[in-house]
Amino acid sequence: MSKNQRPWIKGLVIALGTSVIFTVCLGLFMALTLLIVSMEEGGGTLSGQSVALTLAIVLLSQGASFHAGAITLSIVPLLLTFMLIWLIAWLTKVLSTSLKAYVTGLLLWVAIMWVFTQNIAVILQDPIWMVMLKTALVFSIGFLCGALPQSKLMKQCVEFVRSNISDHMSIALKLGFVNTIVLLLGYLVIGLITVLVWVVTNQSAMVRVFHMAGMQTGSRIMTTLCTLAWLPNLCLWAISWLFGSGFSIGDLAAFSLWNDHAAGLPAVPVFEIFPQAVSNDTLRIFLISIPLLCGFAIGVVELFLPRCFAIGAGKPGEPVRIGRIIGQFIYPILSFFLTSALMALVMNILFGLSSGALGVHRLAHVGVDSAASSRVVCLPSALGFSSAWLLSVVVVAMVFAMRLFFGYLRAQGKLNESGNDTAGDEADNGGGVSDSPAASVSSAVSDSTSEEETEIP
């Protein structure tokens, strides 16, 4: 096999290997779940339906919604989606990152997913071309995640940034991306903790639903494990709830810090972990202030940390360079603006993907309002960055004010060079005072600034 042919073959291996590994692992789990449920609950075996159900879940994890009878399911199991993208990225990184591999892999992946659509026992809501487009997008994202970090294009971009962009701008861009990742992961962790608190607090209600449905221990365990496929969705709903927006289960229930209205919810165990309203006003204020506090804390650290922006007024003996003082506040604004823009984009996408439908009428929308949820997350975070920036301006201004104040006192002769009070000495010496103290301070500042032109670093 020639070197030119290897990338084409490796692309086929990436697509085929990912589909086989992901589908087989998911199929074995579904077969085990259906077997345990059929053994404990009685009736005929359900294992024969595992293949068709597995294929439907594979398509659902790529955004293809379907309905079976009165049930409509379009809530993407984001945990399976992330696992699928990770698997594609890993095989891409191991086998080949070339464009040839992407082309053949994409074609084979779309072909395999088309075969899946012809062998499912449910009815797809989307047209076939839309399903194929969604599956192609998932494969493309996974391939880019594996190929882009070590590609020549990325190396050229890094080299271009190092050669054509100043160090201050490079730091600002880098911190903008880092802040986005830190905030996103931090909020997801906070959402996960919130979901765990919901489970611990409302586990008795969930157990009561299991008991009412007559489910045995094995069935409870397996259905709970199946629910974990939607754990990232629950974490995103928890973030929206915690920061003041909330989520809804169609027209049947709405949950927020101020409201926990629920009436006629289906007997689904996971619905029983949803929270009650928070009655403590102080606790509510603290919860909705978390994004503000996070943005403020990150901003303060980065503004004054020497390895980041290192905001400062300079040493007292150094000449005052107005352009440099002002310029050091510009790059943090650019960095914080980039963070806010990226957070708004990513959170809107994630909140949109986390929601969907469980029915046609009263359960047509389950989840969050992506615009409102993004607003309660991103706007306070941006306000926290702005508050930290304003604090740095105030601190630097106060430093200069104190220097001018002590310089004024020295010019009056009330302080000697060591900073001690000289009023007693002036009384002993006849109370001599230097001429025109204000003019002396102005002259000192103007002499220091006239030594060199002001500039922005």
C-alpha positions as CSV (number, residue, x, y, z in Angstrom):
1,M,0.0,0.0,0.0
2,S,1.5,3.4,-1.0
3,K,1.7,6.3,1.3
4,N,-0.9,8.2,-0.7
5,Q,-3.4,5.5,-0.2
6,R,-2.9,5.1,3.6
7,P,-4.8,8.2,4.7
8,W,-7.9,7.2,2.6
9,I,-7.9,3.8,4.3
10,K,-7.3,5.2,7.8
11,G,-10.3,7.5,7.4
12,L,-12.5,4.5,6.7
13,V,-11.0,2.8,9.8
14,I,-11.8,5.9,12.0
15,A,-15.4,5.9,10.9
16,L,-15.9,2.1,11.1
17,G,-14.0,1.7,14.3
18,T,-15.9,4.5,16.1
19,S,-19.3,3.2,14.9
20,V,-18.5,-0.4,16.0
21,I,-17.0,0.5,19.4
22,F,-19.7,3.0,20.3
23,T,-22.7,0.9,19.0
24,V,-21.5,-2.4,20.4
25,C,-20.8,-1.0,23.9
26,L,-24.1,0.8,24.0
27,G,-25.9,-2.2,22.6
28,L,-24.5,-4.6,25.2
29,F,-25.6,-2.2,27.9
30,M,-29.1,-1.8,26.5
31,A,-29.4,-5.6,26.1
32,L,-28.4,-6.1,29.7
33,T,-30.9,-3.4,30.9
34,L,-33.8,-4.9,29.0
35,L,-32.9,-8.4,30.1
36,I,-32.8,-7.4,33.8
37,V,-36.1,-5.5,33.5
38,S,-37.9,-8.3,31.7
39,M,-36.6,-10.9,34.3
40,E,-37.7,-8.8,37.3
41,E,-40.9,-7.3,36.0
42,G,-42.1,-10.5,34.4
43,G,-43.6,-10.8,30.9
44,G,-41.9,-11.6,27.7
45,T,-38.2,-10.9,27.1
46,L,-37.3,-7.5,25.8
47,S,-33.8,-8.3,24.6
48,G,-35.0,-8.7,21.1
49,Q,-35.7,-5.0,20.9
50,S,-32.2,-4.0,22.0
51,V,-30.7,-3.7,18.5
52,A,-33.4,-1.3,17.2
53,L,-33.4,0.7,20.4
54,T,-29.6,0.9,20.3
55,L,-29.6,2.3,16.8
56,A,-32.2,4.9,17.7
57,I,-30.2,6.0,20.8
58,V,-27.0,6.3,18.6
59,L,-29.0,8.6,16.2
60,L,-30.5,10.5,19.2
61,S,-27.1,11.2,20.6
62,Q,-26.3,13.0,17.3
63,G,-29.5,15.2,17.5
64,A,-31.9,13.0,15.5
65,S,-35.3,13.1,17.3
66,F,-38.0,10.5,16.9
67,H,-41.4,9.5,18.2
68,A,-43.0,6.2,19.0
69,G,-46.7,6.2,19.6
70,A,-47.5,9.1,22.0
71,I,-43.9,9.5,23.1
72,T,-41.7,12.0,21.4
73,L,-38.1,12.3,22.3
74,S,-35.8,15.0,21.2
75,I,-33.7,15.7,24.3
76,V,-30.1,14.9,23.2
77,P,-28.3,12.7,25.8
78,L,-25.3,15.0,26.0
79,L,-23.1,12.5,27.9
80,L,-23.3,10.1,25.0
81,T,-22.7,12.9,22.5
82,F,-19.5,14.0,24.3
83,M,-18.3,10.4,24.6
84,L,-18.9,9.9,20.8
85,I,-17.0,13.1,19.9
86,W,-14.2,12.0,22.3
87,L,-14.0,8.6,20.6
88,I,-13.8,10.1,17.1
89,A,-11.2,12.6,18.2
90,W,-9.1,9.9,19.9
91,L,-9.1,7.6,16.9
92,T,-8.3,10.6,14.6
93,K,-5.3,11.5,16.7
94,V,-4.0,7.9,16.8
95,L,-4.6,7.0,13.1
96,S,-4.6,10.0,10.8
97,T,-5.3,13.8,10.8
98,S,-5.1,14.4,7.1
99,L,-7.8,15.9,4.9
100,K,-8.0,12.6,2.9
101,A,-8.9,10.7,6.0
102,Y,-11.6,13.2,6.9
103,V,-13.2,12.9,3.5
104,T,-13.4,9.1,3.4
105,G,-14.3,8.9,7.1
106,L,-17.1,11.4,6.7
107,L,-18.6,9.6,3.7
108,L,-18.5,6.2,5.4
109,W,-19.9,7.7,8.7
110,V,-22.9,9.2,6.9
111,A,-23.4,5.9,5.0
112,I,-23.4,3.9,8.3
113,M,-25.8,6.3,9.9
114,W,-28.1,6.1,6.9
115,V,-28.2,2.3,7.3
116,F,-29.1,2.8,11.0
117,T,-32.1,5.0,10.0
118,Q,-33.4,2.1,7.9
119,N,-33.3,-0.4,10.8
120,I,-35.0,1.4,13.7
121,A,-38.4,0.7,15.1
122,V,-39.3,4.3,15.7
123,I,-40.3,7.1,13.4
124,L,-37.8,9.9,12.8
125,Q,-39.2,13.4,13.2
126,D,-36.5,15.0,11.0
127,P,-36.2,14.3,7.3
128,I,-33.3,12.0,6.3
129,W,-31.2,14.8,4.8
130,M,-31.4,16.7,8.2
131,V,-30.4,13.6,10.1
132,M,-27.4,13.0,7.8
133,L,-26.4,16.6,8.2
134,K,-26.5,16.3,12.0
135,T,-24.4,13.1,11.9
136,A,-21.9,14.7,9.6
137,L,-21.6,17.7,11.9
138,V,-20.9,15.4,14.9
139,F,-18.2,13.5,13.0
140,S,-16.6,16.8,11.8
141,I,-16.5,18.2,15.3
142,G,-14.8,15.0,16.6
143,F,-12.3,14.9,13.7
144,L,-11.4,18.6,14.2
145,C,-11.0,18.0,18.0
146,G,-8.5,15.3,17.2
147,A,-6.7,16.9,14.2
148,L,-6.6,20.6,14.9
149,P,-4.4,20.7,18.0
150,Q,-1.5,19.0,16.2
151,S,-2.1,20.3,12.7
152,K,0.2,22.5,10.6
153,L,-2.5,25.2,10.5
154,M,-2.5,25.5,14.2
155,K,1.3,25.7,14.3
156,Q,1.2,28.4,11.7
157,C,-1.4,30.3,13.6
158,V,0.7,30.1,16.8
159,E,3.8,31.3,14.9
160,F,1.9,34.1,13.3
161,V,0.6,35.3,16.7
162,R,4.1,35.2,18.2
163,S,5.6,37.1,15.3
164,N,3.0,39.7,14.6
165,I,1.2,40.3,17.9
166,S,2.7,42.0,20.9
167,D,3.3,40.2,24.1
168,H,0.5,42.1,25.9
169,M,-2.0,41.4,23.2
170,S,-1.0,37.7,23.2
171,I,-1.5,37.5,26.9
172,A,-4.9,39.2,26.6
173,L,-6.1,36.7,24.0
174,K,-4.7,33.7,25.9
175,L,-6.4,34.7,29.1
176,G,-9.6,35.3,27.3
177,F,-9.8,31.7,26.1
178,V,-8.5,30.4,29.5
179,N,-11.2,32.4,31.4
180,T,-13.9,30.9,29.1
181,I,-12.7,27.3,29.8
182,V,-12.3,28.0,33.6
183,L,-15.8,29.5,33.9
184,L,-17.4,26.9,31.8
185,L,-15.9,24.0,33.7
186,G,-16.5,25.7,37.0
187,Y,-20.2,26.3,36.3
188,L,-20.6,22.7,35.2
189,V,-19.0,21.5,38.4
190,I,-21.4,23.8,40.4
191,G,-24.3,22.4,38.4
192,L,-23.2,18.8,39.1
193,I,-23.0,19.6,42.8
194,T,-26.5,21.1,42.7
195,V,-27.9,17.9,41.0
196,L,-26.3,15.8,43.7
197,V,-27.9,18.0,46.4
198,W,-31.2,17.5,44.6
199,V,-30.8,13.7,44.6
200,V,-29.8,13.6,48.3
201,T,-32.6,15.9,49.3
202,N,-35.4,14.3,47.3
203,Q,-34.3,10.7,47.1
204,S,-37.3,9.6,49.2
205,A,-39.7,10.9,46.6
206,M,-37.8,9.1,43.9
207,V,-37.8,5.8,45.9
208,R,-41.6,6.2,46.3
209,V,-42.1,6.4,42.5
210,F,-39.9,3.3,42.1
211,H,-42.1,1.5,44.7
212,M,-45.3,2.7,43.1
213,A,-44.1,1.3,39.7
214,G,-43.3,-2.0,41.3
215,M,-39.7,-1.9,40.1
216,Q,-37.2,-4.2,41.7
217,T,-33.6,-3.4,42.8
218,G,-31.9,-4.4,39.5
219,S,-34.4,-2.5,37.4
220,R,-33.9,0.6,39.6
221,I,-30.2,0.4,39.2
222,M,-30.3,0.0,35.4
223,T,-32.8,2.7,34.8
224,T,-30.8,5.1,37.0
225,L,-27.7,4.3,35.0
226,C,-29.6,5.0,31.8
227,T,-30.7,8.3,33.2
228,L,-27.0,9.3,33.5
229,A,-26.8,9.7,29.8
230,W,-28.7,13.0,30.4
231,L,-26.6,14.1,33.4
232,P,-25.0,17.0,31.5
233,N,-28.5,18.2,30.6
234,L,-29.5,18.1,34.2
235,C,-26.3,20.0,35.2
236,L,-27.2,22.8,32.7
237,W,-30.7,23.0,34.0
238,A,-29.3,23.2,37.5
239,I,-27.1,26.1,36.5
240,S,-30.1,27.9,35.1
241,W,-32.1,27.3,38.2
242,L,-29.3,28.2,40.6
243,F,-28.5,31.5,38.9
244,G,-32.1,32.7,38.8
245,S,-33.7,31.6,35.5
246,G,-35.1,28.1,36.0
247,F,-36.4,25.3,33.8
248,S,-39.8,23.8,33.0
249,I,-41.3,20.4,32.2
250,G,-43.6,21.5,29.4
251,D,-46.8,23.1,30.7
252,L,-46.9,20.8,33.7
253,A,-44.2,22.2,35.9
254,A,-41.9,25.1,36.3
255,F,-38.9,25.3,38.7
256,S,-37.0,28.4,39.8
257,L,-35.6,29.8,43.1
258,W,-39.0,31.5,43.6
259,N,-41.4,28.9,42.2
260,D,-41.8,25.1,42.3
261,H,-45.2,24.7,40.6
262,A,-45.8,21.1,39.4
263,A,-49.1,19.4,38.6
264,G,-49.7,16.2,36.8
265,L,-46.1,15.2,36.1
266,P,-45.6,11.7,34.6
267,A,-44.4,9.0,37.0
268,V,-40.8,9.3,35.9
269,P,-38.3,8.8,38.8
270,V,-35.9,11.5,37.6
271,F,-38.7,14.1,37.8
272,E,-38.9,13.6,41.5
273,I,-35.4,15.0,42.2
274,F,-36.4,18.4,41.0
275,P,-36.1,21.1,43.7
276,Q,-38.4,23.2,45.8
277,A,-38.3,26.9,45.8
278,V,-35.8,28.6,48.1
279,S,-37.5,30.5,50.9
280,N,-34.4,32.3,52.3
281,D,-33.9,35.6,50.7
282,T,-30.3,35.9,51.7
283,L,-29.5,32.5,50.3
284,R,-31.3,33.4,47.0
285,I,-29.2,36.6,46.7
286,F,-26.0,34.6,47.3
287,L,-26.9,32.0,44.7
288,I,-27.7,34.4,41.9
289,S,-24.5,36.4,42.8
290,I,-22.2,33.4,42.2
291,P,-21.4,34.3,38.5
292,L,-20.7,37.9,39.6
293,L,-18.3,36.7,42.4
294,C,-16.6,34.3,40.0
295,G,-16.0,36.9,37.4
296,F,-14.8,39.4,40.0
297,A,-12.4,37.0,41.7
298,I,-10.9,35.8,38.4
299,G,-10.6,39.4,37.2
300,V,-8.8,40.7,40.3
301,V,-6.3,37.8,40.3
302,E,-5.4,38.3,36.6
303,L,-5.3,42.1,36.9
304,F,-2.7,42.2,39.7
305,L,-0.9,38.9,39.2
306,P,2.6,39.5,37.8
307,R,2.4,36.7,35.3
308,C,-0.9,38.1,33.8
309,F,-1.6,41.9,33.4
310,A,0.4,43.1,36.4
311,I,-1.5,46.3,36.8
312,G,0.4,48.8,38.9
313,A,1.4,52.5,39.4
314,G,5.1,51.9,39.1
315,K,7.8,52.6,41.7
316,P,7.7,56.0,43.5
317,G,11.1,57.0,42.1
318,E,10.3,56.2,38.5
319,P,9.2,58.9,36.0
320,V,5.4,59.0,35.5
321,R,4.5,57.8,32.0
322,I,0.8,58.6,31.5
323,G,0.5,56.6,28.3
324,R,1.9,53.5,29.9
325,I,-0.4,53.9,32.9
326,I,-3.5,54.2,30.7
327,G,-2.4,51.6,28.2
328,Q,-2.1,48.8,30.8
329,F,-5.9,49.1,31.4
330,I,-6.8,48.5,27.7
331,Y,-5.6,44.9,27.3
332,P,-7.7,43.6,30.3
333,I,-10.8,45.1,28.7
334,L,-10.1,43.2,25.4
335,S,-9.5,40.0,27.3
336,F,-12.7,40.3,29.4
337,F,-14.7,41.2,26.3
338,L,-13.4,38.1,24.5
339,T,-14.4,36.0,27.5
340,S,-17.9,37.4,27.7
341,A,-18.5,37.0,24.0
342,L,-17.2,33.3,24.0
343,M,-19.2,32.5,27.1
344,A,-22.4,33.9,25.6
345,L,-21.9,31.9,22.4
346,V,-21.0,28.6,24.2
347,M,-23.7,28.8,26.9
348,N,-26.4,29.6,24.3
349,I,-25.4,26.5,22.3
350,L,-25.2,24.2,25.4
351,F,-28.5,25.4,26.8
352,G,-30.2,25.0,23.4
353,L,-28.8,21.4,23.1
354,S,-29.9,20.5,26.6
355,S,-33.6,21.1,26.0
356,G,-36.1,19.2,23.8
357,A,-39.5,17.5,23.8
358,L,-41.0,14.6,25.5
359,G,-44.4,14.9,23.8
360,V,-46.4,16.9,21.4
361,H,-48.7,19.1,23.4
362,R,-48.1,19.7,27.1
363,L,-44.6,18.2,27.0
364,A,-43.6,19.9,23.8
365,H,-40.8,21.8,25.5
366,V,-38.7,20.4,28.4
367,G,-35.7,22.3,29.7
368,V,-34.6,25.9,29.8
369,D,-35.1,29.1,27.8
370,S,-31.6,29.3,26.3
371,A,-31.6,33.1,26.0
372,A,-32.8,33.8,29.5
373,S,-30.5,31.2,31.0
374,S,-27.5,32.5,29.1
375,R,-28.3,36.0,30.3
376,V,-28.3,35.1,34.0
377,V,-25.0,33.3,33.6
378,C,-23.0,35.6,31.2
379,L,-24.2,39.0,32.2
380,P,-23.3,38.8,35.9
381,S,-19.9,37.2,34.9
382,A,-19.2,40.2,32.6
383,L,-20.3,42.5,35.4
384,G,-17.8,40.8,37.7
385,F,-15.0,41.4,35.3
386,S,-16.0,45.0,34.9
387,S,-16.1,45.5,38.6
388,A,-12.6,44.1,39.0
389,W,-11.4,46.4,36.2
390,L,-12.9,49.4,37.9
391,L,-11.4,48.4,41.2
392,S,-7.9,48.3,39.6
393,V,-8.5,51.8,38.2
394,V,-9.5,53.1,41.6
395,V,-6.5,51.4,43.3
396,V,-4.0,52.9,40.9
397,A,-5.6,56.3,41.1
398,M,-5.5,56.2,44.9
399,V,-1.8,55.3,44.8
400,F,-1.1,58.4,42.7
401,A,-3.3,60.5,44.9
402,M,-1.4,59.4,48.0
403,R,1.9,60.2,46.3
404,L,0.7,63.7,45.3
405,F,-0.6,64.2,48.8
406,F,2.6,63.3,50.5
407,G,4.5,65.3,47.8
408,Y,2.4,68.3,48.7
409,L,3.1,67.9,52.4
410,R,6.8,67.7,51.6
411,A,6.6,70.8,49.5
412,Q,5.0,72.6,52.4
413,G,7.8,71.4,54.7
414,K,5.4,69.4,56.9
415,L,7.3,66.2,56.1
416,N,11.0,65.6,55.8
417,E,12.5,63.3,53.3
418,S,12.1,60.3,55.6
419,G,8.3,61.1,56.0
420,N,8.4,62.3,59.6
421,D,6.4,65.3,60.8
422,T,8.6,68.5,60.8
423,A,6.0,70.9,62.4
424,G,7.9,70.9,65.6
425,D,11.2,71.6,63.9
426,E,9.6,74.5,62.0
427,A,8.3,76.0,65.2
428,D,11.8,75.9,66.7
429,N,13.2,77.4,63.5
430,G,10.7,80.2,63.2
431,G,8.0,78.3,61.2
432,G,9.7,78.6,57.8
433,V,7.6,77.4,54.8
434,S,8.7,76.8,51.3
435,D,7.5,79.1,48.5
436,S,4.5,78.0,46.4
437,P,4.1,74.3,47.4
438,A,1.4,73.6,44.7
439,A,3.7,74.9,42.0
440,S,6.5,72.7,43.3
441,V,4.3,69.6,43.1
442,S,3.2,70.5,39.6
443,S,6.7,71.2,38.5
444,A,7.9,67.8,39.9
445,V,5.2,65.9,37.9
446,S,5.8,67.9,34.7
447,D,9.5,67.4,34.9
448,S,9.1,63.6,35.2
449,T,6.7,63.4,32.4
450,S,8.7,65.6,30.0
451,E,11.6,63.3,30.0
452,E,10.0,60.9,27.5
453,E,6.8,60.8,25.4
454,T,3.8,58.9,26.8
455,E,3.1,55.7,25.0
456,I,0.8,52.6,25.1
457,P,2.8,49.4,25.6
